[in-house]
Amino acid sequence: MLPELPPLPALTRAEAELIDRYLEVVDMVGRVNPARRGDTYGGLRAAQALVSRATALRTR
């Protein structure tokens, strides 16, 4: 039987925000995927947003 692990500490607000922004960037990369069929305009908008979000993530 495995011993019970201690509870993990809560994330700080900055850590939680970093994770949220990172997941937004990953979502946009998925939308830009050229293998997806359908809306080319949606991929273009995601690519444009990706640049600004990635820059904001880098500067924080």
CHARMM internal coordinates of N, CA and C (Angstrom, degrees):
IC EDIT
DIST 1 N 1 CA 1.4405
DIST 1 CA 1 C 1.5278
ANGL 1 N 1 CA 1 C 108.96
DIST 1 C 2 N 1.3181
ANGL 1 CA 1 C 2 N 115.99
DIHE 1 N 1 CA 1 C 2 N 134.60
DIST 2 N 2 CA 1.4575
ANGL 1 C 2 N 2 CA 121.02
DIHE 1 CA 1 C 2 N 2 CA -178.92
DIST 2 CA 2 C 1.5206
ANGL 2 N 2 CA 2 C 110.82
DIHE 1 C 2 N 2 CA 2 C -78.68
DIST 2 C 3 N 1.3408
ANGL 2 CA 2 C 3 N 116.70
DIHE 2 N 2 CA 2 C 3 N 141.71
DIST 3 N 3 CA 1.4690
ANGL 2 C 3 N 3 CA 118.54
DIHE 2 CA 2 C 3 N 3 CA 176.75
DIST 3 CA 3 C 1.5260
ANGL 3 N 3 CA 3 C 109.83
DIHE 2 C 3 N 3 CA 3 C -70.35
DIST 3 C 4 N 1.3062
ANGL 3 CA 3 C 4 N 115.55
DIHE 3 N 3 CA 3 C 4 N 152.34
DIST 4 N 4 CA 1.4611
ANGL 3 C 4 N 4 CA 120.60
DIHE 3 CA 3 C 4 N 4 CA 179.33
DIST 4 CA 4 C 1.5260
ANGL 4 N 4 CA 4 C 109.05
DIHE 3 C 4 N 4 CA 4 C -73.09
DIST 4 C 5 N 1.3323
ANGL 4 CA 4 C 5 N 114.95
DIHE 4 N 4 CA 4 C 5 N 129.81
DIST 5 N 5 CA 1.4580
ANGL 4 C 5 N 5 CA 120.00
DIHE 4 CA 4 C 5 N 5 CA -179.14
DIST 5 CA 5 C 1.5218
ANGL 5 N 5 CA 5 C 109.99
DIHE 4 C 5 N 5 CA 5 C -80.29
DIST 5 C 6 N 1.3301
ANGL 5 CA 5 C 6 N 117.19
DIHE 5 N 5 CA 5 C 6 N 148.92
DIST 6 N 6 CA 1.4612
ANGL 5 C 6 N 6 CA 119.61
DIHE 5 CA 5 C 6 N 6 CA 177.63
DIST 6 CA 6 C 1.5300
ANGL 6 N 6 CA 6 C 109.47
DIHE 5 C 6 N 6 CA 6 C -68.13
DIST 6 C 7 N 1.3199
ANGL 6 CA 6 C 7 N 118.08
DIHE 6 N 6 CA 6 C 7 N 153.34
DIST 7 N 7 CA 1.4665
ANGL 6 C 7 N 7 CA 120.04
DIHE 6 CA 6 C 7 N 7 CA -179.98
DIST 7 CA 7 C 1.5293
ANGL 7 N 7 CA 7 C 110.96
DIHE 6 C 7 N 7 CA 7 C -64.94
DIST 7 C 8 N 1.3148
ANGL 7 CA 7 C 8 N 115.33
DIHE 7 N 7 CA 7 C 8 N 146.95
DIST 8 N 8 CA 1.4634
ANGL 7 C 8 N 8 CA 120.29
DIHE 7 CA 7 C 8 N 8 CA 177.75
DIST 8 CA 8 C 1.5230
ANGL 8 N 8 CA 8 C 109.39
DIHE 7 C 8 N 8 CA 8 C -77.39
DIST 8 C 9 N 1.3278
ANGL 8 CA 8 C 9 N 116.95
DIHE 8 N 8 CA 8 C 9 N 145.49
DIST 9 N 9 CA 1.4628
ANGL 8 C 9 N 9 CA 118.79
DIHE 8 CA 8 C 9 N 9 CA 177.91
DIST 9 CA 9 C 1.5276
ANGL 9 N 9 CA 9 C 110.07
DIHE 8 C 9 N 9 CA 9 C -70.05
DIST 9 C 10 N 1.2897
ANGL 9 CA 9 C 10 N 115.77
DIHE 9 N 9 CA 9 C 10 N 151.45
DIST 10 N 10 CA 1.4616
ANGL 9 C 10 N 10 CA 120.91
DIHE 9 CA 9 C 10 N 10 CA 178.39
DIST 10 CA 10 C 1.5207
ANGL 10 N 10 CA 10 C 109.95
DIHE 9 C 10 N 10 CA 10 C -67.75
DIST 10 C 11 N 1.3135
ANGL 10 CA 10 C 11 N 115.86
DIHE 10 N 10 CA 10 C 11 N 150.47
DIST 11 N 11 CA 1.4552
ANGL 10 C 11 N 11 CA 119.98
DIHE 10 CA 10 C 11 N 11 CA 177.19
DIST 11 CA 11 C 1.5228
ANGL 11 N 11 CA 11 C 109.82
DIHE 10 C 11 N 11 CA 11 C -74.08
DIST 11 C 12 N 1.3152
ANGL 11 CA 11 C 12 N 114.83
DIHE 11 N 11 CA 11 C 12 N 146.50
DIST 12 N 12 CA 1.4576
ANGL 11 C 12 N 12 CA 118.01
DIHE 11 CA 11 C 12 N 12 CA 172.66
DIST 12 CA 12 C 1.5260
ANGL 12 N 12 CA 12 C 108.31
DIHE 11 C 12 N 12 CA 12 C -73.77
DIST 12 C 13 N 1.2811
ANGL 12 CA 12 C 13 N 116.75
DIHE 12 N 12 CA 12 C 13 N 165.54
DIST 13 N 13 CA 1.4672
ANGL 12 C 13 N 13 CA 120.82
DIHE 12 CA 12 C 13 N 13 CA 179.50
DIST 13 CA 13 C 1.5251
ANGL 13 N 13 CA 13 C 110.42
DIHE 12 C 13 N 13 CA 13 C -60.30
DIST 13 C 14 N 1.3253
ANGL 13 CA 13 C 14 N 117.58
DIHE 13 N 13 CA 13 C 14 N -40.22
DIST 14 N 14 CA 1.4629
ANGL 13 C 14 N 14 CA 121.26
DIHE 13 CA 13 C 14 N 14 CA -179.63
DIST 14 CA 14 C 1.5307
ANGL 14 N 14 CA 14 C 111.02
DIHE 13 C 14 N 14 CA 14 C -66.08
DIST 14 C 15 N 1.3274
ANGL 14 CA 14 C 15 N 117.05
DIHE 14 N 14 CA 14 C 15 N -41.38
DIST 15 N 15 CA 1.4637
ANGL 14 C 15 N 15 CA 120.34
DIHE 14 CA 14 C 15 N 15 CA 178.42
DIST 15 CA 15 C 1.5190
ANGL 15 N 15 CA 15 C 111.21
DIHE 14 C 15 N 15 CA 15 C -64.71
DIST 15 C 16 N 1.3179
ANGL 15 CA 15 C 16 N 116.97
DIHE 15 N 15 CA 15 C 16 N -42.04
DIST 16 N 16 CA 1.4641
ANGL 15 C 16 N 16 CA 120.79
DIHE 15 CA 15 C 16 N 16 CA 179.17
DIST 16 CA 16 C 1.5288
ANGL 16 N 16 CA 16 C 110.54
DIHE 15 C 16 N 16 CA 16 C -65.07
DIST 16 C 17 N 1.3281
ANGL 16 CA 16 C 17 N 116.99
DIHE 16 N 16 CA 16 C 17 N -39.34
DIST 17 N 17 CA 1.4610
ANGL 16 C 17 N 17 CA 120.39
DIHE 16 CA 16 C 17 N 17 CA 178.78
DIST 17 CA 17 C 1.5239
ANGL 17 N 17 CA 17 C 110.82
DIHE 16 C 17 N 17 CA 17 C -66.52
DIST 17 C 18 N 1.3228
ANGL 17 CA 17 C 18 N 117.29
DIHE 17 N 17 CA 17 C 18 N -40.45
DIST 18 N 18 CA 1.4572
ANGL 17 C 18 N 18 CA 121.33
DIHE 17 CA 17 C 18 N 18 CA 177.66
DIST 18 CA 18 C 1.5274
ANGL 18 N 18 CA 18 C 110.65
DIHE 17 C 18 N 18 CA 18 C -60.08
DIST 18 C 19 N 1.3079
ANGL 18 CA 18 C 19 N 117.14
DIHE 18 N 18 CA 18 C 19 N -44.39
DIST 19 N 19 CA 1.4627
ANGL 18 C 19 N 19 CA 121.19
DIHE 18 CA 18 C 19 N 19 CA 179.22
DIST 19 CA 19 C 1.5248
ANGL 19 N 19 CA 19 C 110.42
DIHE 18 C 19 N 19 CA 19 C -64.23
DIST 19 C 20 N 1.3144
ANGL 19 CA 19 C 20 N 117.63
DIHE 19 N 19 CA 19 C 20 N -42.21
DIST 20 N 20 CA 1.4709
ANGL 19 C 20 N 20 CA 121.13
DIHE 19 CA 19 C 20 N 20 CA 178.11
DIST 20 CA 20 C 1.5205
ANGL 20 N 20 CA 20 C 111.15
DIHE 19 C 20 N 20 CA 20 C -60.81
DIST 20 C 21 N 1.3298
ANGL 20 CA 20 C 21 N 117.33
DIHE 20 N 20 CA 20 C 21 N -46.26
DIST 21 N 21 CA 1.4681
ANGL 20 C 21 N 21 CA 120.66
DIHE 20 CA 20 C 21 N 21 CA -179.93
DIST 21 CA 21 C 1.5194
ANGL 21 N 21 CA 21 C 111.07
DIHE 20 C 21 N 21 CA 21 C -65.31
DIST 21 C 22 N 1.3217
ANGL 21 CA 21 C 22 N 116.88
DIHE 21 N 21 CA 21 C 22 N -39.50
DIST 22 N 22 CA 1.4646
ANGL 21 C 22 N 22 CA 120.63
DIHE 21 CA 21 C 22 N 22 CA 178.51
DIST 22 CA 22 C 1.5258
ANGL 22 N 22 CA 22 C 110.59
DIHE 21 C 22 N 22 CA 22 C -62.06
DIST 22 C 23 N 1.3195
ANGL 22 CA 22 C 23 N 117.26
DIHE 22 N 22 CA 22 C 23 N -42.93
DIST 23 N 23 CA 1.4632
ANGL 22 C 23 N 23 CA 120.55
DIHE 22 CA 22 C 23 N 23 CA 179.43
DIST 23 CA 23 C 1.5292
ANGL 23 N 23 CA 23 C 111.46
DIHE 22 C 23 N 23 CA 23 C -66.56
DIST 23 C 24 N 1.3289
ANGL 23 CA 23 C 24 N 117.94
DIHE 23 N 23 CA 23 C 24 N -33.80
DIST 24 N 24 CA 1.4649
ANGL 23 C 24 N 24 CA 120.81
DIHE 23 CA 23 C 24 N 24 CA 174.79
DIST 24 CA 24 C 1.5282
ANGL 24 N 24 CA 24 C 110.39
DIHE 23 C 24 N 24 CA 24 C -62.03
DIST 24 C 25 N 1.3362
ANGL 24 CA 24 C 25 N 116.18
DIHE 24 N 24 CA 24 C 25 N -44.24
DIST 25 N 25 CA 1.4605
ANGL 24 C 25 N 25 CA 120.53
DIHE 24 CA 24 C 25 N 25 CA 179.59
DIST 25 CA 25 C 1.5257
ANGL 25 N 25 CA 25 C 110.33
DIHE 24 C 25 N 25 CA 25 C -63.50
DIST 25 C 26 N 1.3188
ANGL 25 CA 25 C 26 N 117.78
DIHE 25 N 25 CA 25 C 26 N -43.44
DIST 26 N 26 CA 1.4661
ANGL 25 C 26 N 26 CA 120.99
DIHE 25 CA 25 C 26 N 26 CA 178.63
DIST 26 CA 26 C 1.5298
ANGL 26 N 26 CA 26 C 110.64
DIHE 25 C 26 N 26 CA 26 C -62.16
DIST 26 C 27 N 1.3193
ANGL 26 CA 26 C 27 N 117.44
DIHE 26 N 26 CA 26 C 27 N -39.75
DIST 27 N 27 CA 1.4624
ANGL 26 C 27 N 27 CA 121.12
DIHE 26 CA 26 C 27 N 27 CA 177.77
DIST 27 CA 27 C 1.5239
ANGL 27 N 27 CA 27 C 110.78
DIHE 26 C 27 N 27 CA 27 C -62.34
DIST 27 C 28 N 1.3221
ANGL 27 CA 27 C 28 N 117.11
DIHE 27 N 27 CA 27 C 28 N -42.97
DIST 28 N 28 CA 1.4584
ANGL 27 C 28 N 28 CA 120.18
DIHE 27 CA 27 C 28 N 28 CA 179.72
DIST 28 CA 28 C 1.5219
ANGL 28 N 28 CA 28 C 111.96
DIHE 27 C 28 N 28 CA 28 C -66.32
DIST 28 C 29 N 1.3206
ANGL 28 CA 28 C 29 N 117.06
DIHE 28 N 28 CA 28 C 29 N -37.84
DIST 29 N 29 CA 1.4622
ANGL 28 C 29 N 29 CA 119.76
DIHE 28 CA 28 C 29 N 29 CA 176.92
DIST 29 CA 29 C 1.5284
ANGL 29 N 29 CA 29 C 109.51
DIHE 28 C 29 N 29 CA 29 C -60.78
DIST 29 C 30 N 1.3172
ANGL 29 CA 29 C 30 N 116.98
DIHE 29 N 29 CA 29 C 30 N -40.01
DIST 30 N 30 CA 1.4559
ANGL 29 C 30 N 30 CA 120.43
DIHE 29 CA 29 C 30 N 30 CA 176.69
DIST 30 CA 30 C 1.5160
ANGL 30 N 30 CA 30 C 112.56
DIHE 29 C 30 N 30 CA 30 C -63.65
DIST 30 C 31 N 1.3098
ANGL 30 CA 30 C 31 N 117.83
DIHE 30 N 30 CA 30 C 31 N -35.00
DIST 31 N 31 CA 1.4634
ANGL 30 C 31 N 31 CA 121.34
DIHE 30 CA 30 C 31 N 31 CA 179.56
DIST 31 CA 31 C 1.5261
ANGL 31 N 31 CA 31 C 112.09
DIHE 30 C 31 N 31 CA 31 C -73.06
DIST 31 C 32 N 1.3231
ANGL 31 CA 31 C 32 N 116.66
DIHE 31 N 31 CA 31 C 32 N -27.43
DIST 32 N 32 CA 1.4589
ANGL 31 C 32 N 32 CA 121.28
DIHE 31 CA 31 C 32 N 32 CA -179.70
DIST 32 CA 32 C 1.5317
ANGL 32 N 32 CA 32 C 110.59
DIHE 31 C 32 N 32 CA 32 C -78.39
DIST 32 C 33 N 1.2979
ANGL 32 CA 32 C 33 N 118.54
DIHE 32 N 32 CA 32 C 33 N -16.21
DIST 33 N 33 CA 1.4601
ANGL 32 C 33 N 33 CA 124.29
DIHE 32 CA 32 C 33 N 33 CA -176.70
DIST 33 CA 33 C 1.5342
ANGL 33 N 33 CA 33 C 110.78
DIHE 32 C 33 N 33 CA 33 C -47.50
DIST 33 C 34 N 1.3302
ANGL 33 CA 33 C 34 N 117.85
DIHE 33 N 33 CA 33 C 34 N 118.04
DIST 34 N 34 CA 1.4594
ANGL 33 C 34 N 34 CA 119.89
DIHE 33 CA 33 C 34 N 34 CA -177.78
DIST 34 CA 34 C 1.5332
ANGL 34 N 34 CA 34 C 113.19
DIHE 33 C 34 N 34 CA 34 C -70.79
DIST 34 C 35 N 1.3010
ANGL 34 CA 34 C 35 N 118.42
DIHE 34 N 34 CA 34 C 35 N -13.23
DIST 35 N 35 CA 1.4642
ANGL 34 C 35 N 35 CA 121.13
DIHE 34 CA 34 C 35 N 35 CA 178.60
DIST 35 CA 35 C 1.5265
ANGL 35 N 35 CA 35 C 111.79
DIHE 34 C 35 N 35 CA 35 C -76.06
DIST 35 C 36 N 1.3129
ANGL 35 CA 35 C 36 N 117.07
DIHE 35 N 35 CA 35 C 36 N -15.60
DIST 36 N 36 CA 1.4718
ANGL 35 C 36 N 36 CA 119.90
DIHE 35 CA 35 C 36 N 36 CA 177.64
DIST 36 CA 36 C 1.5137
ANGL 36 N 36 CA 36 C 109.67
DIHE 35 C 36 N 36 CA 36 C -72.44
DIST 36 C 37 N 1.2791
ANGL 36 CA 36 C 37 N 115.45
DIHE 36 N 36 CA 36 C 37 N 136.15
DIST 37 N 37 CA 1.4655
ANGL 36 C 37 N 37 CA 119.83
DIHE 36 CA 36 C 37 N 37 CA 178.24
DIST 37 CA 37 C 1.5092
ANGL 37 N 37 CA 37 C 109.55
DIHE 36 C 37 N 37 CA 37 C -87.49
DIST 37 C 38 N 1.3037
ANGL 37 CA 37 C 38 N 114.14
DIHE 37 N 37 CA 37 C 38 N 157.49
DIST 38 N 38 CA 1.4515
ANGL 37 C 38 N 38 CA 117.82
DIHE 37 CA 37 C 38 N 38 CA 171.25
DIST 38 CA 38 C 1.5057
ANGL 38 N 38 CA 38 C 114.01
DIHE 37 C 38 N 38 CA 38 C 107.45
DIST 38 C 39 N 1.2850
ANGL 38 CA 38 C 39 N 115.48
DIHE 38 N 38 CA 38 C 39 N -124.84
DIST 39 N 39 CA 1.4526
ANGL 38 C 39 N 39 CA 124.02
DIHE 38 CA 38 C 39 N 39 CA -166.37
DIST 39 CA 39 C 1.5250
ANGL 39 N 39 CA 39 C 113.13
DIHE 38 C 39 N 39 CA 39 C -70.20
DIST 39 C 40 N 1.3260
ANGL 39 CA 39 C 40 N 116.57
DIHE 39 N 39 CA 39 C 40 N 101.59
DIST 40 N 40 CA 1.4597
ANGL 39 C 40 N 40 CA 121.38
DIHE 39 CA 39 C 40 N 40 CA 176.45
DIST 40 CA 40 C 1.5275
ANGL 40 N 40 CA 40 C 110.61
DIHE 39 C 40 N 40 CA 40 C -71.02
DIST 40 C 41 N 1.3237
ANGL 40 CA 40 C 41 N 116.21
DIHE 40 N 40 CA 40 C 41 N -35.81
DIST 41 N 41 CA 1.4587
ANGL 40 C 41 N 41 CA 120.67
DIHE 40 CA 40 C 41 N 41 CA -179.67
DIST 41 CA 41 C 1.5308
ANGL 41 N 41 CA 41 C 110.88
DIHE 40 C 41 N 41 CA 41 C -62.86
DIST 41 C 42 N 1.3366
ANGL 41 CA 41 C 42 N 117.13
DIHE 41 N 41 CA 41 C 42 N -38.48
DIST 42 N 42 CA 1.4653
ANGL 41 C 42 N 42 CA 120.56
DIHE 41 CA 41 C 42 N 42 CA 177.50
DIST 42 CA 42 C 1.5194
ANGL 42 N 42 CA 42 C 111.78
DIHE 41 C 42 N 42 CA 42 C -62.88
DIST 42 C 43 N 1.3335
ANGL 42 CA 42 C 43 N 116.43
DIHE 42 N 42 CA 42 C 43 N -38.55
DIST 43 N 43 CA 1.4630
ANGL 42 C 43 N 43 CA 120.50
DIHE 42 CA 42 C 43 N 43 CA 176.76
DIST 43 CA 43 C 1.5145
ANGL 43 N 43 CA 43 C 112.02
DIHE 42 C 43 N 43 CA 43 C -66.21
DIST 43 C 44 N 1.3318
ANGL 43 CA 43 C 44 N 115.68
DIHE 43 N 43 CA 43 C 44 N -38.86
DIST 44 N 44 CA 1.4597
ANGL 43 C 44 N 44 CA 120.38
DIHE 43 CA 43 C 44 N 44 CA 177.78
DIST 44 CA 44 C 1.5224
ANGL 44 N 44 CA 44 C 111.13
DIHE 43 C 44 N 44 CA 44 C -63.78
DIST 44 C 45 N 1.3167
ANGL 44 CA 44 C 45 N 116.40
DIHE 44 N 44 CA 44 C 45 N -45.43
DIST 45 N 45 CA 1.4767
ANGL 44 C 45 N 45 CA 120.03
DIHE 44 CA 44 C 45 N 45 CA 179.33
DIST 45 CA 45 C 1.5244
ANGL 45 N 45 CA 45 C 111.06
DIHE 44 C 45 N 45 CA 45 C -64.13
DIST 45 C 46 N 1.3333
ANGL 45 CA 45 C 46 N 116.88
DIHE 45 N 45 CA 45 C 46 N -38.74
DIST 46 N 46 CA 1.4705
ANGL 45 C 46 N 46 CA 120.15
DIHE 45 CA 45 C 46 N 46 CA 177.87
DIST 46 CA 46 C 1.5221
ANGL 46 N 46 CA 46 C 110.68
DIHE 45 C 46 N 46 CA 46 C -64.98
DIST 46 C 47 N 1.3300
ANGL 46 CA 46 C 47 N 116.98
DIHE 46 N 46 CA 46 C 47 N -38.55
DIST 47 N 47 CA 1.4641
ANGL 46 C 47 N 47 CA 120.45
DIHE 46 CA 46 C 47 N 47 CA 179.09
DIST 47 CA 47 C 1.5216
ANGL 47 N 47 CA 47 C 110.83
DIHE 46 C 47 N 47 CA 47 C -65.14
DIST 47 C 48 N 1.3183
ANGL 47 CA 47 C 48 N 116.68
DIHE 47 N 47 CA 47 C 48 N -40.31
DIST 48 N 48 CA 1.4593
ANGL 47 C 48 N 48 CA 120.14
DIHE 47 CA 47 C 48 N 48 CA 178.58
DIST 48 CA 48 C 1.5258
ANGL 48 N 48 CA 48 C 110.82
DIHE 47 C 48 N 48 CA 48 C -66.73
DIST 48 C 49 N 1.3072
ANGL 48 CA 48 C 49 N 117.15
DIHE 48 N 48 CA 48 C 49 N -41.61
DIST 49 N 49 CA 1.4644
ANGL 48 C 49 N 49 CA 120.72
DIHE 48 CA 48 C 49 N 49 CA 179.53
DIST 49 CA 49 C 1.5195
ANGL 49 N 49 CA 49 C 111.13
DIHE 48 C 49 N 49 CA 49 C -69.05
DIST 49 C 50 N 1.3278
ANGL 49 CA 49 C 50 N 116.05
DIHE 49 N 49 CA 49 C 50 N -31.59
DIST 50 N 50 CA 1.4588
ANGL 49 C 50 N 50 CA 120.73
DIHE 49 CA 49 C 50 N 50 CA -179.05
DIST 50 CA 50 C 1.5228
ANGL 50 N 50 CA 50 C 111.29
DIHE 49 C 50 N 50 CA 50 C -59.71
DIST 50 C 51 N 1.3087
ANGL 50 CA 50 C 51 N 116.58
DIHE 50 N 50 CA 50 C 51 N -39.97
DIST 51 N 51 CA 1.4678
ANGL 50 C 51 N 51 CA 120.22
DIHE 50 CA 50 C 51 N 51 CA -179.14
DIST 51 CA 51 C 1.5217
ANGL 51 N 51 CA 51 C 110.49
DIHE 50 C 51 N 51 CA 51 C -62.24
DIST 51 C 52 N 1.3146
ANGL 51 CA 51 C 52 N 117.38
DIHE 51 N 51 CA 51 C 52 N -47.50
DIST 52 N 52 CA 1.4637
ANGL 51 C 52 N 52 CA 119.00
DIHE 51 CA 51 C 52 N 52 CA -177.86
DIST 52 CA 52 C 1.5212
ANGL 52 N 52 CA 52 C 111.87
DIHE 51 C 52 N 52 CA 52 C -68.95
DIST 52 C 53 N 1.3248
ANGL 52 CA 52 C 53 N 117.18
DIHE 52 N 52 CA 52 C 53 N -38.91
DIST 53 N 53 CA 1.4692
ANGL 52 C 53 N 53 CA 119.79
DIHE 52 CA 52 C 53 N 53 CA -179.95
DIST 53 CA 53 C 1.5205
ANGL 53 N 53 CA 53 C 111.39
DIHE 52 C 53 N 53 CA 53 C -68.95
DIST 53 C 54 N 1.3292
ANGL 53 CA 53 C 54 N 117.38
DIHE 53 N 53 CA 53 C 54 N -40.11
DIST 54 N 54 CA 1.4675
ANGL 53 C 54 N 54 CA 120.43
DIHE 53 CA 53 C 54 N 54 CA 178.92
DIST 54 CA 54 C 1.5264
ANGL 54 N 54 CA 54 C 110.67
DIHE 53 C 54 N 54 CA 54 C -65.75
DIST 54 C 55 N 1.3208
ANGL 54 CA 54 C 55 N 116.74
DIHE 54 N 54 CA 54 C 55 N -38.12
DIST 55 N 55 CA 1.4646
ANGL 54 C 55 N 55 CA 120.70
DIHE 54 CA 54 C 55 N 55 CA 177.73
DIST 55 CA 55 C 1.5326
ANGL 55 N 55 CA 55 C 109.77
DIHE 54 C 55 N 55 CA 55 C -65.15
DIST 55 C 56 N 1.3303
ANGL 55 CA 55 C 56 N 117.30
DIHE 55 N 55 CA 55 C 56 N -43.39
DIST 56 N 56 CA 1.4552
ANGL 55 C 56 N 56 CA 120.41
DIHE 55 CA 55 C 56 N 56 CA 178.91
DIST 56 CA 56 C 1.5260
ANGL 56 N 56 CA 56 C 111.36
DIHE 55 C 56 N 56 CA 56 C -63.80
DIST 56 C 57 N 1.3207
ANGL 56 CA 56 C 57 N 116.38
DIHE 56 N 56 CA 56 C 57 N -37.56
DIST 57 N 57 CA 1.4582
ANGL 56 C 57 N 57 CA 120.41
DIHE 56 CA 56 C 57 N 57 CA 178.71
DIST 57 CA 57 C 1.5287
ANGL 57 N 57 CA 57 C 110.64
DIHE 56 C 57 N 57 CA 57 C -65.84
DIST 57 C 58 N 1.3244
ANGL 57 CA 57 C 58 N 116.57
DIHE 57 N 57 CA 57 C 58 N -39.46
DIST 58 N 58 CA 1.4480
ANGL 57 C 58 N 58 CA 120.95
DIHE 57 CA 57 C 58 N 58 CA -178.75
DIST 58 CA 58 C 1.5262
ANGL 58 N 58 CA 58 C 111.73
DIHE 57 C 58 N 58 CA 58 C -68.27
DIST 58 C 59 N 1.3278
ANGL 58 CA 58 C 59 N 117.63
DIHE 58 N 58 CA 58 C 59 N -37.10
DIST 59 N 59 CA 1.4644
ANGL 58 C 59 N 59 CA 120.93
DIHE 58 CA 58 C 59 N 59 CA -174.89
DIST 59 CA 59 C 1.5119
ANGL 59 N 59 CA 59 C 113.62
DIHE 58 C 59 N 59 CA 59 C -80.59
DIST 59 C 60 N 1.3038
ANGL 59 CA 59 C 60 N 118.42
DIHE 59 N 59 CA 59 C 60 N -13.95
DIST 60 N 60 CA 1.4676
ANGL 59 C 60 N 60 CA 119.69
DIHE 59 CA 59 C 60 N 60 CA -178.31
DIST 60 CA 60 C 1.4730
ANGL 60 N 60 CA 60 C 112.43
DIHE 59 C 60 N 60 CA 60 C -79.48
END
COOR INIT
IC SEED 1 N 1 CA 1 C
IC BUILD
